[in-house]
Amino acid sequence: MNSVSERISKLKLLTYKHLTEMFGVDRKTIYRWVDAGRLPQPIRITARTVRFDAEQVLRCLKDHQG
């Protein structure tokens, strides 16, 4: 497992901040990746809070790596 996969597997729900730090990209890039299907749609927790399912993120990454 690579370091990103290891960090993701320890968490159940990820924030935009988690993703930007893990991938070294800005929030706008995360939005583009979601729109392009490279990352799953976030889960809306409240009107202002969203999270990403860690297992879905990992699955999407594996699907797009090859």
Distance bins in CASP14 RR format, pairs under 12 A and 6 or more apart:
PFRMAT RR
TARGET T0000
AUTHOR 0000-0000-0000
RMODE 2
METHOD distances of the structure
MODEL  1
1 7 0 0 0 0 1 0 0 0 0 0 0
1 8 0 0 0 0 1 0 0 0 0 0 0
1 9 1 0 0 1 0 0 0 0 0 0 0
1 10 0 0 0 0 0 1 0 0 0 0 0
1 58 0 0 0 0 1 0 0 0 0 0 0
1 61 0 0 0 0 0 1 0 0 0 0 0
1 62 0 0 0 0 0 1 0 0 0 0 0
2 8 0 0 0 0 1 0 0 0 0 0 0
2 9 0 0 0 0 0 1 0 0 0 0 0
2 22 0 0 0 0 0 1 0 0 0 0 0
2 23 0 0 0 0 0 1 0 0 0 0 0
2 58 0 0 0 0 0 1 0 0 0 0 0
2 61 0 0 0 0 1 0 0 0 0 0 0
2 62 0 0 0 0 0 1 0 0 0 0 0
2 65 0 0 0 0 1 0 0 0 0 0 0
3 9 0 0 0 0 0 1 0 0 0 0 0
3 10 0 0 0 0 0 1 0 0 0 0 0
3 21 0 0 0 0 0 1 0 0 0 0 0
3 22 0 0 0 0 1 0 0 0 0 0 0
3 23 0 0 0 0 0 1 0 0 0 0 0
4 10 0 0 0 0 0 1 0 0 0 0 0
4 11 0 0 0 0 0 1 0 0 0 0 0
4 14 0 0 0 0 0 1 0 0 0 0 0
4 18 0 0 0 0 0 1 0 0 0 0 0
4 19 0 0 0 0 1 0 0 0 0 0 0
4 21 0 0 0 0 0 1 0 0 0 0 0
4 22 1 0 1 0 0 0 0 0 0 0 0
4 23 1 0 0 1 0 0 0 0 0 0 0
4 24 0 0 0 0 0 1 0 0 0 0 0
4 25 0 0 0 0 0 1 0 0 0 0 0
4 54 0 0 0 0 0 1 0 0 0 0 0
4 57 0 0 0 0 1 0 0 0 0 0 0
4 58 0 0 0 0 1 0 0 0 0 0 0
4 61 1 0 0 1 0 0 0 0 0 0 0
4 62 0 0 0 0 0 1 0 0 0 0 0
4 65 0 0 0 0 0 1 0 0 0 0 0
5 11 0 0 0 0 0 1 0 0 0 0 0
5 22 0 0 0 0 1 0 0 0 0 0 0
5 54 0 0 0 0 0 1 0 0 0 0 0
5 55 0 0 0 0 0 1 0 0 0 0 0
5 57 0 0 0 0 1 0 0 0 0 0 0
5 58 1 0 0 1 0 0 0 0 0 0 0
5 59 0 0 0 0 0 1 0 0 0 0 0
5 61 1 0 0 1 0 0 0 0 0 0 0
5 62 0 0 0 0 1 0 0 0 0 0 0
5 65 0 0 0 0 0 1 0 0 0 0 0
6 22 0 0 0 0 0 1 0 0 0 0 0
6 54 0 0 0 0 0 1 0 0 0 0 0
6 58 0 0 0 0 0 1 0 0 0 0 0
7 14 0 0 0 0 1 0 0 0 0 0 0
7 18 0 0 0 0 1 0 0 0 0 0 0
7 19 0 0 0 0 0 1 0 0 0 0 0
7 21 0 0 0 0 1 0 0 0 0 0 0
7 22 1 0 0 1 0 0 0 0 0 0 0
7 23 0 0 0 0 0 1 0 0 0 0 0
7 54 0 0 0 0 1 0 0 0 0 0 0
7 57 0 0 0 0 0 1 0 0 0 0 0
7 58 0 0 0 0 0 1 0 0 0 0 0
7 61 0 0 0 0 0 1 0 0 0 0 0
8 14 1 0 0 1 0 0 0 0 0 0 0
8 18 0 0 0 0 1 0 0 0 0 0 0
8 19 0 0 0 0 1 0 0 0 0 0 0
8 21 0 0 0 0 0 1 0 0 0 0 0
8 22 1 0 0 1 0 0 0 0 0 0 0
8 23 0 0 0 0 0 1 0 0 0 0 0
8 39 0 0 0 0 0 1 0 0 0 0 0
8 52 0 0 0 0 1 0 0 0 0 0 0
8 53 0 0 0 0 0 1 0 0 0 0 0
8 54 1 0 1 0 0 0 0 0 0 0 0
8 55 0 0 0 0 1 0 0 0 0 0 0
8 56 0 0 0 0 0 1 0 0 0 0 0
8 57 1 0 1 0 0 0 0 0 0 0 0
8 58 1 0 1 0 0 0 0 0 0 0 0
8 59 0 0 0 0 0 1 0 0 0 0 0
8 60 0 0 0 0 0 1 0 0 0 0 0
8 61 0 0 0 0 1 0 0 0 0 0 0
8 62 0 0 0 0 0 1 0 0 0 0 0
9 22 0 0 0 0 0 1 0 0 0 0 0
9 54 1 0 0 1 0 0 0 0 0 0 0
9 55 0 0 0 0 1 0 0 0 0 0 0
9 57 0 0 0 0 0 1 0 0 0 0 0
9 58 1 0 0 1 0 0 0 0 0 0 0
9 59 0 0 0 0 0 1 0 0 0 0 0
9 61 0 0 0 0 0 1 0 0 0 0 0
9 62 0 0 0 0 0 1 0 0 0 0 0
10 18 0 0 0 0 0 1 0 0 0 0 0
10 22 0 0 0 0 0 1 0 0 0 0 0
10 54 0 0 0 0 1 0 0 0 0 0 0
10 55 0 0 0 0 0 1 0 0 0 0 0
10 58 0 0 0 0 0 1 0 0 0 0 0
11 17 0 0 0 0 0 1 0 0 0 0 0
11 18 1 0 0 1 0 0 0 0 0 0 0
11 19 0 0 0 0 0 1 0 0 0 0 0
11 21 0 0 0 0 0 1 0 0 0 0 0
11 22 0 0 0 0 1 0 0 0 0 0 0
11 51 0 0 0 0 1 0 0 0 0 0 0
11 52 0 0 0 0 1 0 0 0 0 0 0
11 53 0 0 0 0 1 0 0 0 0 0 0
11 54 1 0 1 0 0 0 0 0 0 0 0
11 55 0 0 0 0 1 0 0 0 0 0 0
11 57 0 0 0 0 1 0 0 0 0 0 0
11 58 0 0 0 0 0 1 0 0 0 0 0
12 18 0 0 0 0 0 1 0 0 0 0 0
12 43 0 0 0 0 0 1 0 0 0 0 0
12 51 0 0 0 0 1 0 0 0 0 0 0
12 52 0 0 0 0 0 1 0 0 0 0 0
12 53 1 0 0 1 0 0 0 0 0 0 0
12 54 1 0 1 0 0 0 0 0 0 0 0
12 55 0 0 0 0 1 0 0 0 0 0 0
12 56 0 0 0 0 0 1 0 0 0 0 0
12 57 0 0 0 0 0 1 0 0 0 0 0
12 58 0 0 0 0 0 1 0 0 0 0 0
13 19 0 0 0 0 0 1 0 0 0 0 0
13 40 0 0 0 0 0 1 0 0 0 0 0
13 42 0 0 0 0 1 0 0 0 0 0 0
13 43 1 0 0 1 0 0 0 0 0 0 0
13 44 0 0 0 0 0 1 0 0 0 0 0
13 45 0 0 0 0 1 0 0 0 0 0 0
13 49 0 0 0 0 0 1 0 0 0 0 0
13 50 0 0 0 0 1 0 0 0 0 0 0
13 51 1 1 0 0 0 0 0 0 0 0 0
13 52 1 0 0 1 0 0 0 0 0 0 0
13 53 1 0 0 1 0 0 0 0 0 0 0
13 54 1 0 0 1 0 0 0 0 0 0 0
13 55 0 0 0 0 0 1 0 0 0 0 0
13 56 0 0 0 0 0 1 0 0 0 0 0
13 57 0 0 0 0 1 0 0 0 0 0 0
14 20 0 0 0 0 0 1 0 0 0 0 0
14 21 0 0 0 0 1 0 0 0 0 0 0
14 22 0 0 0 0 1 0 0 0 0 0 0
14 23 0 0 0 0 0 1 0 0 0 0 0
14 30 0 0 0 0 0 1 0 0 0 0 0
14 39 0 0 0 0 1 0 0 0 0 0 0
14 40 0 0 0 0 0 1 0 0 0 0 0
14 42 0 0 0 0 1 0 0 0 0 0 0
14 43 0 0 0 0 1 0 0 0 0 0 0
14 50 0 0 0 0 1 0 0 0 0 0 0
14 51 1 0 0 1 0 0 0 0 0 0 0
14 52 1 0 1 0 0 0 0 0 0 0 0
14 53 1 0 0 1 0 0 0 0 0 0 0
14 54 1 0 1 0 0 0 0 0 0 0 0
14 55 0 0 0 0 0 1 0 0 0 0 0
14 56 0 0 0 0 1 0 0 0 0 0 0
14 57 1 0 0 1 0 0 0 0 0 0 0
14 58 0 0 0 0 1 0 0 0 0 0 0
14 60 0 0 0 0 0 1 0 0 0 0 0
14 61 0 0 0 0 0 1 0 0 0 0 0
15 21 0 0 0 0 1 0 0 0 0 0 0
15 22 0 0 0 0 0 1 0 0 0 0 0
15 27 0 0 0 0 0 1 0 0 0 0 0
15 30 0 0 0 0 0 1 0 0 0 0 0
15 42 0 0 0 0 1 0 0 0 0 0 0
15 43 0 0 0 0 0 1 0 0 0 0 0
15 45 0 0 0 0 0 1 0 0 0 0 0
15 49 0 0 0 0 1 0 0 0 0 0 0
15 50 1 0 0 1 0 0 0 0 0 0 0
15 51 1 0 0 1 0 0 0 0 0 0 0
15 52 1 0 0 1 0 0 0 0 0 0 0
15 53 0 0 0 0 0 1 0 0 0 0 0
15 54 0 0 0 0 0 1 0 0 0 0 0
15 57 0 0 0 0 0 1 0 0 0 0 0
16 22 0 0 0 0 0 1 0 0 0 0 0
16 23 0 0 0 0 0 1 0 0 0 0 0
16 25 0 0 0 0 0 1 0 0 0 0 0
16 26 0 0 0 0 1 0 0 0 0 0 0
16 27 1 0 1 0 0 0 0 0 0 0 0
16 28 0 0 0 0 0 1 0 0 0 0 0
16 29 0 0 0 0 0 1 0 0 0 0 0
16 30 1 0 1 0 0 0 0 0 0 0 0
16 31 0 0 0 0 1 0 0 0 0 0 0
16 33 0 0 0 0 0 1 0 0 0 0 0
16 34 0 0 0 0 1 0 0 0 0 0 0
16 39 0 0 0 0 0 1 0 0 0 0 0
16 42 1 0 0 1 0 0 0 0 0 0 0
16 48 0 0 0 0 0 1 0 0 0 0 0
16 49 0 0 0 0 0 1 0 0 0 0 0
16 50 1 0 0 1 0 0 0 0 0 0 0
16 51 0 0 0 0 1 0 0 0 0 0 0
16 52 0 0 0 0 1 0 0 0 0 0 0
16 57 0 0 0 0 0 1 0 0 0 0 0
17 23 0 0 0 0 0 1 0 0 0 0 0
17 24 0 0 0 0 0 1 0 0 0 0 0
17 25 0 0 0 0 0 1 0 0 0 0 0
17 26 0 0 0 0 0 1 0 0 0 0 0
17 27 0 0 0 0 1 0 0 0 0 0 0
17 30 0 0 0 0 1 0 0 0 0 0 0
17 50 0 0 0 0 0 1 0 0 0 0 0
17 51 0 0 0 0 0 1 0 0 0 0 0
17 52 0 0 0 0 0 1 0 0 0 0 0
18 24 0 0 0 0 0 1 0 0 0 0 0
18 27 0 0 0 0 0 1 0 0 0 0 0
18 30 0 0 0 0 1 0 0 0 0 0 0
18 39 0 0 0 0 0 1 0 0 0 0 0
18 42 0 0 0 0 0 1 0 0 0 0 0
18 50 0 0 0 0 0 1 0 0 0 0 0
18 51 0 0 0 0 1 0 0 0 0 0 0
18 52 1 0 0 1 0 0 0 0 0 0 0
18 53 0 0 0 0 0 1 0 0 0 0 0
18 54 0 0 0 0 1 0 0 0 0 0 0
18 57 0 0 0 0 1 0 0 0 0 0 0
19 25 1 0 0 1 0 0 0 0 0 0 0
19 26 0 0 0 0 0 1 0 0 0 0 0
19 27 0 0 0 0 1 0 0 0 0 0 0
19 28 0 0 0 0 0 1 0 0 0 0 0
19 29 0 0 0 0 1 0 0 0 0 0 0
19 30 1 0 1 0 0 0 0 0 0 0 0
19 31 0 0 0 0 0 1 0 0 0 0 0
19 33 0 0 0 0 1 0 0 0 0 0 0
19 34 0 0 0 0 1 0 0 0 0 0 0
19 38 0 0 0 0 0 1 0 0 0 0 0
19 39 1 0 0 1 0 0 0 0 0 0 0
19 40 0 0 0 0 0 1 0 0 0 0 0
19 42 0 0 0 0 1 0 0 0 0 0 0
19 50 0 0 0 0 0 1 0 0 0 0 0
19 51 0 0 0 0 0 1 0 0 0 0 0
19 52 1 0 0 1 0 0 0 0 0 0 0
19 53 0 0 0 0 0 1 0 0 0 0 0
19 54 0 0 0 0 0 1 0 0 0 0 0
19 56 0 0 0 0 0 1 0 0 0 0 0
19 57 1 0 0 1 0 0 0 0 0 0 0
19 58 0 0 0 0 0 1 0 0 0 0 0
19 60 0 0 0 0 0 1 0 0 0 0 0
19 61 0 0 0 0 0 1 0 0 0 0 0
20 26 1 0 0 1 0 0 0 0 0 0 0
20 27 1 0 1 0 0 0 0 0 0 0 0
20 28 0 0 0 0 1 0 0 0 0 0 0
20 29 1 0 0 1 0 0 0 0 0 0 0
20 30 1 0 0 1 0 0 0 0 0 0 0
20 31 0 0 0 0 0 1 0 0 0 0 0
20 33 0 0 0 0 0 1 0 0 0 0 0
20 39 0 0 0 0 0 1 0 0 0 0 0
20 52 0 0 0 0 0 1 0 0 0 0 0
21 27 0 0 0 0 0 1 0 0 0 0 0
21 30 0 0 0 0 0 1 0 0 0 0 0
22 29 0 0 0 0 0 1 0 0 0 0 0
22 30 0 0 0 0 0 1 0 0 0 0 0
22 39 0 0 0 0 0 1 0 0 0 0 0
22 52 0 0 0 0 0 1 0 0 0 0 0
22 54 0 0 0 0 0 1 0 0 0 0 0
22 57 0 0 0 0 1 0 0 0 0 0 0
22 58 0 0 0 0 0 1 0 0 0 0 0
22 61 0 0 0 0 0 1 0 0 0 0 0
23 29 1 0 0 1 0 0 0 0 0 0 0
23 30 1 0 0 1 0 0 0 0 0 0 0
23 32 0 0 0 0 0 1 0 0 0 0 0
23 33 0 0 0 0 1 0 0 0 0 0 0
23 38 0 0 0 0 0 1 0 0 0 0 0
23 39 0 0 0 0 1 0 0 0 0 0 0
23 52 0 0 0 0 0 1 0 0 0 0 0
23 57 0 0 0 0 0 1 0 0 0 0 0
23 61 0 0 0 0 1 0 0 0 0 0 0
24 30 0 0 0 0 0 1 0 0 0 0 0
25 31 0 0 0 0 0 1 0 0 0 0 0
25 32 0 0 0 0 1 0 0 0 0 0 0
25 33 0 0 0 0 1 0 0 0 0 0 0
25 38 0 0 0 0 0 1 0 0 0 0 0
25 39 0 0 0 0 0 1 0 0 0 0 0
26 32 0 0 0 0 1 0 0 0 0 0 0
26 33 0 0 0 0 0 1 0 0 0 0 0
27 33 0 0 0 0 0 1 0 0 0 0 0
27 34 0 0 0 0 0 1 0 0 0 0 0
27 42 0 0 0 0 0 1 0 0 0 0 0
27 50 0 0 0 0 0 1 0 0 0 0 0
28 34 0 0 0 0 0 1 0 0 0 0 0
28 35 0 0 0 0 0 1 0 0 0 0 0
29 35 0 0 0 0 0 1 0 0 0 0 0
29 36 0 0 0 0 0 1 0 0 0 0 0
29 38 0 0 0 0 1 0 0 0 0 0 0
29 39 0 0 0 0 1 0 0 0 0 0 0
30 36 0 0 0 0 0 1 0 0 0 0 0
30 37 0 0 0 0 0 1 0 0 0 0 0
30 38 0 0 0 0 1 0 0 0 0 0 0
30 39 1 0 0 1 0 0 0 0 0 0 0
30 40 0 0 0 0 0 1 0 0 0 0 0
30 41 0 0 0 0 0 1 0 0 0 0 0
30 42 0 0 0 0 1 0 0 0 0 0 0
30 50 0 0 0 0 0 1 0 0 0 0 0
30 52 0 0 0 0 1 0 0 0 0 0 0
30 57 0 0 0 0 0 1 0 0 0 0 0
30 60 0 0 0 0 0 1 0 0 0 0 0
31 37 0 0 0 0 0 1 0 0 0 0 0
31 38 0 0 0 0 0 1 0 0 0 0 0
31 39 0 0 0 0 1 0 0 0 0 0 0
31 41 0 0 0 0 0 1 0 0 0 0 0
31 42 0 0 0 0 1 0 0 0 0 0 0
31 50 0 0 0 0 0 1 0 0 0 0 0
32 38 0 0 0 0 1 0 0 0 0 0 0
32 39 0 0 0 0 1 0 0 0 0 0 0
33 39 1 0 1 0 0 0 0 0 0 0 0
33 40 0 0 0 0 1 0 0 0 0 0 0
33 41 0 0 0 0 0 1 0 0 0 0 0
33 42 0 0 0 0 0 1 0 0 0 0 0
33 52 0 0 0 0 0 1 0 0 0 0 0
33 57 0 0 0 0 1 0 0 0 0 0 0
33 60 0 0 0 0 1 0 0 0 0 0 0
33 61 0 0 0 0 1 0 0 0 0 0 0
33 64 0 0 0 0 1 0 0 0 0 0 0
34 40 1 0 0 1 0 0 0 0 0 0 0
34 41 1 0 0 1 0 0 0 0 0 0 0
34 42 1 0 0 1 0 0 0 0 0 0 0
34 43 0 0 0 0 0 1 0 0 0 0 0
34 50 0 0 0 0 0 1 0 0 0 0 0
34 52 0 0 0 0 1 0 0 0 0 0 0
34 56 0 0 0 0 0 1 0 0 0 0 0
34 57 0 0 0 0 0 1 0 0 0 0 0
34 60 0 0 0 0 1 0 0 0 0 0 0
35 41 0 0 0 0 1 0 0 0 0 0 0
35 42 0 0 0 0 0 1 0 0 0 0 0
36 60 0 0 0 0 0 1 0 0 0 0 0
36 64 0 0 0 0 1 0 0 0 0 0 0
37 56 0 0 0 0 0 1 0 0 0 0 0
37 57 0 0 0 0 0 1 0 0 0 0 0
37 59 0 0 0 0 0 1 0 0 0 0 0
37 60 1 0 0 1 0 0 0 0 0 0 0
37 61 0 0 0 0 0 1 0 0 0 0 0
37 63 0 0 0 0 1 0 0 0 0 0 0
37 64 0 0 0 0 1 0 0 0 0 0 0
38 56 0 0 0 0 0 1 0 0 0 0 0
38 57 0 0 0 0 1 0 0 0 0 0 0
38 59 0 0 0 0 0 1 0 0 0 0 0
38 60 1 0 0 1 0 0 0 0 0 0 0
38 61 0 0 0 0 1 0 0 0 0 0 0
38 62 0 0 0 0 0 1 0 0 0 0 0
38 63 0 0 0 0 1 0 0 0 0 0 0
38 64 1 0 1 0 0 0 0 0 0 0 0
38 65 0 0 0 0 0 1 0 0 0 0 0
39 50 0 0 0 0 0 1 0 0 0 0 0
39 52 1 0 0 1 0 0 0 0 0 0 0
39 53 0 0 0 0 0 1 0 0 0 0 0
39 54 0 0 0 0 0 1 0 0 0 0 0
39 56 0 0 0 0 1 0 0 0 0 0 0
39 57 1 0 0 1 0 0 0 0 0 0 0
39 58 0 0 0 0 0 1 0 0 0 0 0
39 59 0 0 0 0 0 1 0 0 0 0 0
39 60 1 0 1 0 0 0 0 0 0 0 0
39 61 1 0 0 1 0 0 0 0 0 0 0
39 63 0 0 0 0 0 1 0 0 0 0 0
39 64 0 0 0 0 1 0 0 0 0 0 0
40 50 0 0 0 0 0 1 0 0 0 0 0
40 51 0 0 0 0 0 1 0 0 0 0 0
40 52 1 0 0 1 0 0 0 0 0 0 0
40 53 1 0 0 1 0 0 0 0 0 0 0
40 54 0 0 0 0 0 1 0 0 0 0 0
40 55 0 0 0 0 1 0 0 0 0 0 0
40 56 1 0 1 0 0 0 0 0 0 0 0
40 57 1 0 0 1 0 0 0 0 0 0 0
40 58 0 0 0 0 1 0 0 0 0 0 0
40 59 1 0 0 1 0 0 0 0 0 0 0
40 60 1 0 1 0 0 0 0 0 0 0 0
40 61 0 0 0 0 0 1 0 0 0 0 0
40 63 0 0 0 0 0 1 0 0 0 0 0
40 64 0 0 0 0 0 1 0 0 0 0 0
41 50 0 0 0 0 1 0 0 0 0 0 0
41 51 0 0 0 0 0 1 0 0 0 0 0
41 52 0 0 0 0 1 0 0 0 0 0 0
41 53 0 0 0 0 1 0 0 0 0 0 0
41 56 0 0 0 0 1 0 0 0 0 0 0
41 57 0 0 0 0 0 1 0 0 0 0 0
41 60 0 0 0 0 0 1 0 0 0 0 0
42 49 0 0 0 0 1 0 0 0 0 0 0
42 50 1 1 0 0 0 0 0 0 0 0 0
42 51 1 0 0 1 0 0 0 0 0 0 0
42 52 1 0 1 0 0 0 0 0 0 0 0
42 53 0 0 0 0 1 0 0 0 0 0 0
42 54 0 0 0 0 0 1 0 0 0 0 0
42 56 0 0 0 0 1 0 0 0 0 0 0
42 57 0 0 0 0 1 0 0 0 0 0 0
43 49 0 0 0 0 1 0 0 0 0 0 0
43 50 1 0 0 1 0 0 0 0 0 0 0
43 51 1 0 1 0 0 0 0 0 0 0 0
43 52 1 0 0 1 0 0 0 0 0 0 0
43 53 1 0 0 1 0 0 0 0 0 0 0
43 54 0 0 0 0 0 1 0 0 0 0 0
43 55 0 0 0 0 0 1 0 0 0 0 0
43 56 0 0 0 0 1 0 0 0 0 0 0
43 57 0 0 0 0 0 1 0 0 0 0 0
44 50 1 0 1 0 0 0 0 0 0 0 0
44 51 0 0 0 0 1 0 0 0 0 0 0
44 52 0 0 0 0 0 1 0 0 0 0 0
45 51 1 0 1 0 0 0 0 0 0 0 0
45 52 0 0 0 0 0 1 0 0 0 0 0
45 53 0 0 0 0 0 1 0 0 0 0 0
51 57 0 0 0 0 0 1 0 0 0 0 0
52 58 0 0 0 0 0 1 0 0 0 0 0
52 59 0 0 0 0 0 1 0 0 0 0 0
52 60 0 0 0 0 1 0 0 0 0 0 0
52 61 0 0 0 0 0 1 0 0 0 0 0
53 59 0 0 0 0 1 0 0 0 0 0 0
53 60 0 0 0 0 1 0 0 0 0 0 0
54 60 0 0 0 0 0 1 0 0 0 0 0
54 61 0 0 0 0 0 1 0 0 0 0 0
55 61 0 0 0 0 0 1 0 0 0 0 0
55 62 0 0 0 0 0 1 0 0 0 0 0
56 62 0 0 0 0 0 1 0 0 0 0 0
56 63 0 0 0 0 0 1 0 0 0 0 0
57 63 0 0 0 0 0 1 0 0 0 0 0
57 64 0 0 0 0 0 1 0 0 0 0 0
58 64 0 0 0 0 0 1 0 0 0 0 0
58 65 0 0 0 0 0 1 0 0 0 0 0
59 65 0 0 0 0 0 1 0 0 0 0 0
60 66 0 0 0 0 0 1 0 0 0 0 0
END
